[in-house]
Amino acid sequence: MYELSGVKKTYRKKSGTVQAIAGIDLSIPEGQFVAIQGPTGGGKSTLLQLLGALERPDAGSVRLGGDDLAQASDGRLGEVRAKTIGFVFQGFNLIPTLTARENVETALVPLGVPAGARRERAAAALAQVGLADRADHHPTELSGGQQQRVAIARALVKEPTVVLADEPTGNLDEDTRDEIVDILEGLSRDRGLTVVVVTHDSAVAARAERRITLRAGRVSG
């Protein structure tokens, strides 16, 4: 699934340069549930952006299936993000004026899916995360856990092969956190999706099939 070789990423700041990723070799097989941990500033978010085709490395290769994300055209990277990767964020990133179903449908608009099919697929995705009866509710009418379920449904509706989650339980209480991790774990176990979660929560990481620790831009695990 993912093969990273010699990956480096440096950012320029007023105070100088910061090496966020200092040379990573990493393999993540298809269907694995991976947790990435490490101290703040260790490179976790940068690694997730590289895996998500949101950033290019300064050196090395990031292979996802048949694509080297370091060398692919901008257009191809856009296709990969739209079709292959589902994103889940700590802040949910839902549009407040849209219903749960309409928020999920937004992931299908760039793919040119007709309106009727978008509606059906969004309803099915919400049912998969236990929110069939909340499809017509707006985000303000949903709990934090329910909003995150909508965000997961939005990631799933385009039928990706990879789900990348950045602190997906950071704003949730422990019980709701466990419910969200149940869903993410099931995506890997039952649907064979590759799931990569960045988390500070060791209880979340303990549920993953594999833990990766990132410190000073270098990986272990």
C-alpha positions as CSV (number, residue, x, y, z in Angstrom):
1,M,0.0,0.0,0.0
2,Y,2.4,2.7,1.2
3,E,6.2,2.5,0.6
4,L,8.2,5.5,1.8
5,S,12.0,5.6,1.1
6,G,14.4,8.3,2.1
7,V,11.7,10.9,2.8
8,K,12.7,14.3,4.0
9,K,10.7,17.5,4.4
10,T,12.0,20.9,5.5
11,Y,10.1,24.1,6.1
12,R,11.6,27.6,6.0
13,K,10.8,30.0,8.8
14,K,12.0,33.4,9.8
15,S,14.2,31.8,12.4
16,G,15.7,29.4,9.9
17,T,14.9,26.0,8.5
18,V,13.0,23.3,10.4
19,Q,13.5,19.7,9.3
20,A,10.1,18.2,10.0
21,I,10.9,14.8,8.4
22,A,14.5,13.8,8.7
23,G,14.8,10.7,6.5
24,I,12.1,8.1,6.8
25,D,11.8,4.6,5.4
26,L,8.4,3.1,6.1
27,S,6.1,0.5,4.8
28,I,2.4,0.3,5.6
29,P,0.6,-2.8,4.1
30,E,-2.9,-2.8,2.8
31,G,-5.6,-3.1,5.5
32,Q,-3.4,-2.3,8.4
33,F,-4.6,0.0,11.3
34,V,-1.7,2.2,12.3
35,A,-1.4,4.7,15.1
36,I,1.3,7.5,14.9
37,Q,2.4,9.0,18.1
38,G,5.1,11.3,19.3
39,P,5.8,14.6,20.9
40,T,4.5,17.9,19.6
41,G,6.7,19.1,16.7
42,G,8.0,15.6,16.0
43,G,6.6,15.5,12.5
44,K,3.3,13.6,12.9
45,S,1.1,16.1,11.0
46,T,3.7,16.5,8.3
47,L,3.9,12.8,7.8
48,L,0.1,12.6,7.5
49,Q,0.1,15.4,4.9
50,L,2.7,13.5,2.9
51,L,0.6,10.3,3.1
52,G,-2.4,12.3,2.1
53,A,-0.8,13.8,-1.0
54,L,-1.3,17.3,0.6
55,E,2.5,17.9,0.6
56,R,5.4,16.7,-1.5
57,P,8.7,15.6,0.1
58,D,11.9,17.5,-0.6
59,A,13.6,14.2,-1.1
60,G,12.7,10.5,-1.3
61,S,9.6,8.8,-2.6
62,V,6.1,8.2,-1.2
63,R,4.5,5.4,-3.1
64,L,0.8,4.7,-2.8
65,G,-0.1,1.8,-4.9
66,G,1.2,2.5,-8.4
67,D,1.8,6.2,-7.7
68,D,4.8,8.0,-6.4
69,L,3.2,11.0,-4.7
70,A,6.5,12.8,-4.8
71,Q,6.6,12.8,-8.6
72,A,3.0,12.8,-9.6
73,S,1.4,15.8,-11.4
74,D,-0.8,18.2,-9.4
75,G,-3.7,16.8,-11.3
76,R,-3.0,13.2,-10.4
77,L,-2.5,14.2,-6.8
78,G,-6.0,15.8,-6.9
79,E,-7.4,12.5,-8.2
80,V,-5.7,10.5,-5.5
81,R,-7.1,12.8,-2.8
82,A,-10.6,12.7,-4.3
83,K,-10.9,9.0,-5.0
84,T,-8.4,7.0,-3.0
85,I,-8.0,8.8,0.4
86,G,-10.7,9.6,3.0
87,F,-9.7,12.3,5.5
88,V,-11.0,12.7,9.1
89,F,-10.0,15.7,11.2
90,Q,-10.2,16.6,14.9
91,G,-12.4,19.6,14.2
92,F,-15.0,17.6,12.1
93,N,-14.9,20.4,9.3
94,L,-18.6,20.1,8.7
95,I,-20.5,22.9,6.8
96,P,-23.0,24.3,9.4
97,T,-25.6,25.3,6.9
98,L,-25.8,21.7,5.4
99,T,-27.5,18.7,6.8
100,A,-25.6,15.6,7.8
101,R,-26.5,13.9,4.5
102,E,-25.6,17.0,2.5
103,N,-22.2,17.2,4.2
104,V,-21.5,13.7,3.3
105,E,-22.6,14.3,-0.3
106,T,-19.9,17.1,-0.7
107,A,-17.2,14.4,-1.0
108,L,-18.9,13.1,-4.2
109,V,-19.4,16.4,-6.0
110,P,-15.8,16.5,-7.3
111,L,-16.2,13.0,-8.6
112,G,-19.2,14.0,-10.9
113,V,-21.6,11.6,-9.2
114,P,-25.2,12.5,-10.2
115,A,-27.4,14.1,-7.5
116,G,-29.7,11.1,-7.0
117,A,-26.8,8.7,-6.6
118,R,-25.1,11.1,-4.2
119,R,-28.1,11.1,-2.0
120,E,-28.4,7.4,-2.0
121,R,-24.7,6.8,-1.2
122,A,-24.7,9.5,1.5
123,A,-27.7,7.9,3.2
124,A,-25.9,4.5,3.0
125,A,-22.7,5.9,4.5
126,L,-24.6,7.5,7.4
127,A,-26.3,4.2,8.1
128,Q,-22.9,2.5,8.2
129,V,-21.9,4.8,11.1
130,G,-25.2,4.5,12.9
131,L,-26.7,7.8,11.9
132,A,-29.5,6.9,9.4
133,D,-32.0,8.7,11.7
134,R,-29.9,11.9,11.8
135,A,-29.5,12.4,8.0
136,D,-31.6,15.6,8.0
137,H,-30.1,17.2,11.1
138,H,-27.6,20.1,10.9
139,P,-24.3,19.9,12.8
140,T,-25.5,22.1,15.6
141,E,-28.2,19.6,16.3
142,L,-25.7,16.8,16.7
143,S,-23.3,15.9,19.5
144,G,-19.6,15.9,19.0
145,G,-19.5,12.2,18.6
146,Q,-22.3,12.3,16.0
147,Q,-20.5,15.1,14.1
148,Q,-17.4,12.9,14.0
149,R,-19.5,10.0,12.7
150,V,-20.7,12.3,9.9
151,A,-17.1,13.2,9.1
152,I,-16.2,9.5,8.9
153,A,-19.2,8.9,6.7
154,R,-18.0,11.7,4.4
155,A,-14.7,10.0,4.2
156,L,-16.2,6.6,3.4
157,V,-18.8,7.7,0.9
158,K,-16.3,7.9,-1.9
159,E,-15.2,4.3,-1.2
160,P,-11.5,5.0,-0.5
161,T,-8.8,2.5,0.1
162,V,-7.1,4.6,2.7
163,V,-8.5,6.6,5.7
164,L,-6.2,9.2,7.3
165,A,-7.4,10.6,10.7
166,D,-5.7,13.5,12.5
167,E,-6.5,13.5,16.2
168,P,-10.1,12.2,15.4
169,T,-11.0,11.8,19.1
170,G,-9.2,14.9,20.5
171,N,-12.5,16.8,21.2
172,L,-14.5,13.8,22.6
173,D,-15.1,12.2,26.0
174,E,-13.8,8.8,26.7
175,D,-17.0,6.8,25.9
176,T,-17.5,8.6,22.7
177,R,-13.8,8.3,21.9
178,D,-14.1,4.5,22.2
179,E,-17.1,4.5,19.9
180,I,-15.2,6.3,17.2
181,V,-12.2,4.0,17.5
182,D,-14.6,1.1,17.2
183,I,-15.6,2.4,13.8
184,L,-12.1,3.1,12.7
185,E,-10.9,-0.3,13.8
186,G,-13.8,-2.0,12.0
187,L,-12.9,-0.2,8.7
188,S,-9.6,-2.1,8.8
189,R,-10.8,-5.4,10.2
190,D,-14.1,-5.7,8.3
191,R,-13.5,-3.7,5.1
192,G,-9.8,-4.1,4.6
193,L,-9.1,-0.4,4.5
194,T,-5.7,1.0,5.5
195,V,-6.3,3.3,8.4
196,V,-3.7,5.7,9.7
197,V,-4.4,7.7,12.9
198,V,-2.3,10.5,14.4
199,T,-3.1,10.6,18.1
200,H,-1.8,11.9,21.5
201,D,-4.1,9.4,23.2
202,S,-2.4,6.2,24.2
203,A,-5.7,4.5,24.7
204,V,-6.5,5.1,21.0
205,A,-3.0,4.0,20.0
206,A,-3.3,0.8,22.0
207,R,-6.3,-0.3,19.8
208,A,-4.2,-0.1,16.6
209,E,-2.7,-3.1,15.0
210,R,0.7,-1.2,14.9
211,R,2.1,1.8,16.7
212,I,4.7,4.1,15.0
213,T,6.5,6.7,17.1
214,L,7.8,9.8,15.5
215,R,10.5,11.9,17.2
216,A,12.5,14.7,15.6
217,G,11.3,13.7,12.2
218,R,12.5,10.1,12.6
219,V,10.3,7.0,12.9
220,S,10.4,3.8,15.0
221,G,7.9,1.0,15.1
